[in-house]
Amino acid sequence: MKAKLFCYLPYRVVMGLLIIMCLHSPGFSQAGKIGSLAYLRARNGIGGFNLGGLLTGEQEQALTYIDGEGSKPDADSCVTYEYHPDKQLELEEGLTATHICVRTWQNKIVNIYVFFNRNQGYKMLSKFLHWYGTFTAKPNDYQDVYLWDSRTVKLLLSYHPDDDQGIAVFTSVPLTNTINAQNAKRLTQLLTSNE
């Protein structure tokens, strides 16, 4: 009897470890609990726009260059578009945007700029606190500026009493790091070529 128990023990241990590994793999684990930065990372954007992803065909049809036709890339080699829906854009759970701008690098979304009426600022803050938990920083105690900072997504929410519009900026941290590394490399090459 003891011999059978010892024969099955390694099999059970191995199977237990496999089950634990599967439960912690991305396919089996939860996408992030609401009310946490993990949920911000899992959502990875807003209003159907996903950071790091490509624009859908429908989204591309509703885009125009922010600086007019044939807009040239900015200093970071990014192109910014404005999204023109027929009416105010319904984001999620009653939030609306007056307009959205999308900044891309090599056709991948780096930033999503969500503009909204200032009077919706508290509603936006309330939803973000519900979805993403307590903000990680508040740069100024006297201004309505809030920052959620995770490893892969940053979110800045700002609305001021003096402005008509508020803004929420979603940023892809990995793409921003790649752009910064590219810029540093270009600067180094430029400096070494001028010596």
C-alpha positions as CSV (number, residue, x, y, z in Angstrom):
1,M,0.0,0.0,0.0
2,K,2.8,2.4,0.9
3,A,4.6,1.6,-2.4
4,K,1.5,2.6,-4.4
5,L,1.2,5.9,-2.5
6,F,4.8,6.8,-3.3
7,C,4.3,5.9,-7.0
8,Y,1.4,8.3,-7.3
9,L,2.9,11.1,-5.2
10,P,5.3,12.4,-7.9
11,Y,2.5,12.2,-10.5
12,R,0.1,14.2,-8.3
13,V,2.8,16.8,-7.5
14,V,3.6,17.2,-11.2
15,M,-0.1,17.5,-12.1
16,G,-0.6,20.0,-9.2
17,L,2.2,22.2,-10.4
18,L,0.9,22.1,-14.0
19,I,-2.5,23.2,-12.8
20,I,-1.0,26.0,-10.8
21,M,1.1,27.1,-13.8
22,C,-2.0,27.1,-16.1
23,L,-4.0,29.1,-13.7
24,H,-1.3,31.8,-13.6
25,S,-0.9,31.9,-17.4
26,P,-2.4,34.9,-19.3
27,G,-5.0,32.7,-20.9
28,F,-6.4,31.4,-17.7
29,S,-5.9,34.3,-15.3
30,Q,-8.4,37.2,-14.9
31,A,-7.8,40.2,-17.0
32,G,-7.5,42.5,-14.0
33,K,-9.8,43.2,-11.1
34,I,-12.0,46.3,-11.5
35,G,-10.8,49.0,-9.1
36,S,-7.1,48.3,-9.7
37,L,-4.1,49.3,-11.9
38,A,-4.3,45.8,-13.3
39,Y,-7.7,46.7,-14.8
40,L,-6.1,49.8,-16.4
41,R,-3.4,47.6,-17.9
42,A,-6.0,45.0,-19.1
43,R,-8.3,47.7,-20.7
44,N,-5.3,49.3,-22.3
45,G,-7.3,52.2,-23.7
46,I,-10.8,53.6,-24.0
47,G,-13.7,54.0,-26.4
48,G,-12.5,51.2,-28.7
49,F,-9.0,52.5,-29.1
50,N,-6.2,50.2,-27.8
51,L,-2.7,51.4,-27.0
52,G,-0.1,49.6,-29.0
53,G,-2.7,48.4,-31.4
54,L,-3.5,49.4,-35.0
55,L,-6.5,51.5,-35.8
56,T,-9.5,49.6,-37.1
57,G,-10.8,50.3,-40.6
58,E,-13.9,52.1,-39.2
59,Q,-11.7,54.3,-37.0
60,E,-9.4,55.1,-39.9
61,Q,-12.3,56.3,-42.0
62,A,-13.3,58.8,-39.3
63,L,-9.8,60.2,-38.8
64,T,-8.2,63.4,-40.2
65,Y,-4.7,64.8,-39.7
66,I,-4.7,67.2,-36.8
67,D,-2.6,69.7,-38.7
68,G,-4.4,69.4,-42.0
69,E,-4.0,67.2,-45.0
70,G,-0.6,65.5,-45.5
71,S,0.5,66.2,-41.9
72,K,4.2,65.4,-41.3
73,P,5.4,63.4,-38.3
74,D,6.4,65.3,-35.2
75,A,9.9,65.2,-33.7
76,D,9.2,61.7,-32.3
77,S,8.2,60.4,-35.8
78,C,4.6,60.3,-34.6
79,V,1.5,61.4,-36.5
80,T,-1.5,62.8,-34.6
81,Y,-5.1,62.3,-35.9
82,E,-8.4,63.7,-34.8
83,Y,-11.3,61.4,-34.6
84,H,-14.6,62.9,-36.0
85,P,-17.7,61.0,-35.0
86,D,-21.0,62.3,-36.2
87,K,-22.1,63.0,-32.7
88,Q,-20.5,63.2,-29.2
89,L,-18.7,59.9,-28.7
90,E,-20.1,57.6,-26.1
91,L,-17.2,56.1,-24.3
92,E,-18.4,53.7,-21.6
93,E,-21.0,53.8,-18.9
94,G,-22.4,57.2,-19.7
95,L,-19.1,59.0,-20.3
96,T,-19.0,61.1,-23.4
97,A,-16.1,62.8,-25.2
98,T,-16.4,66.0,-27.3
99,H,-13.6,64.7,-29.4
100,I,-10.7,62.3,-29.4
101,C,-7.2,62.6,-30.8
102,V,-4.9,59.6,-31.4
103,R,-1.1,59.8,-31.7
104,T,0.5,57.0,-33.6
105,W,4.1,55.7,-34.2
106,Q,4.6,53.3,-37.0
107,N,0.8,53.0,-37.2
108,K,0.6,51.8,-33.6
109,I,-1.4,53.9,-31.0
110,V,1.0,55.7,-28.5
111,N,-1.5,58.1,-27.0
112,I,-5.2,58.5,-26.8
113,Y,-6.4,62.1,-25.9
114,V,-10.0,62.2,-24.7
115,F,-11.4,65.7,-24.5
116,F,-14.6,66.3,-22.6
117,N,-16.7,69.2,-21.2
118,R,-15.2,70.4,-18.0
119,N,-18.5,70.0,-16.2
120,Q,-18.0,66.2,-16.7
121,G,-14.7,66.3,-14.9
122,Y,-15.9,64.9,-11.6
123,K,-18.0,62.2,-13.3
124,M,-14.8,61.2,-15.3
125,L,-12.8,61.1,-12.1
126,S,-15.4,59.1,-10.3
127,K,-15.5,56.5,-13.1
128,F,-11.7,56.3,-13.2
129,L,-11.5,55.8,-9.5
130,H,-14.1,53.0,-9.7
131,W,-12.3,51.3,-12.7
132,Y,-8.6,51.9,-11.9
133,G,-8.6,52.4,-8.1
134,T,-6.9,55.3,-6.3
135,F,-4.7,57.5,-8.5
136,T,-0.9,56.9,-7.9
137,A,-0.1,60.6,-7.9
138,K,-1.7,64.0,-7.7
139,P,1.0,66.5,-8.9
140,N,-0.7,69.5,-7.4
141,D,-3.0,69.7,-4.4
142,Y,-4.7,72.8,-5.7
143,Q,-5.5,71.6,-9.2
144,D,-7.7,68.8,-10.5
145,V,-4.8,66.7,-12.1
146,Y,-4.6,63.0,-11.3
147,L,-2.2,60.3,-12.5
148,W,-2.5,56.5,-12.7
149,D,0.8,55.0,-13.5
150,S,1.2,51.3,-14.2
151,R,4.1,49.4,-15.9
152,T,2.4,49.4,-19.3
153,V,-0.3,52.2,-19.3
154,K,-0.3,55.7,-17.9
155,L,-3.4,57.8,-17.5
156,L,-3.5,61.5,-16.8
157,L,-6.8,63.2,-16.0
158,S,-6.9,67.0,-15.9
159,Y,-9.8,69.5,-15.7
160,H,-9.5,73.1,-14.5
161,P,-12.3,75.5,-13.6
162,D,-10.8,78.1,-16.0
163,D,-10.9,75.8,-19.0
164,D,-13.9,74.8,-21.0
165,Q,-12.5,71.4,-21.8
166,G,-10.9,68.6,-19.6
167,I,-8.6,66.0,-20.9
168,A,-7.7,62.4,-20.2
169,V,-4.5,61.1,-21.8
170,F,-3.8,57.4,-22.1
171,T,-0.2,56.6,-22.8
172,S,1.5,53.3,-23.9
173,V,4.6,53.0,-21.7
174,P,6.4,50.4,-23.8
175,L,5.9,52.4,-27.0
176,T,7.0,55.6,-25.3
177,N,10.1,53.9,-24.0
178,T,10.9,52.6,-27.5
179,I,10.4,56.1,-29.0
180,N,12.7,57.6,-26.3
181,A,15.4,55.0,-27.0
182,Q,15.2,55.7,-30.7
183,N,15.5,59.4,-30.0
184,A,18.5,58.9,-27.7
185,K,20.1,56.7,-30.4
186,R,19.6,59.4,-33.1
187,L,21.0,62.1,-30.8
188,T,24.0,60.0,-30.0
189,Q,24.6,59.4,-33.7
190,L,24.2,63.0,-34.5
191,L,26.6,64.1,-31.7
192,T,29.3,61.5,-32.8
193,S,29.0,62.4,-36.4
194,N,29.6,66.1,-35.6
195,E,32.9,65.4,-33.7
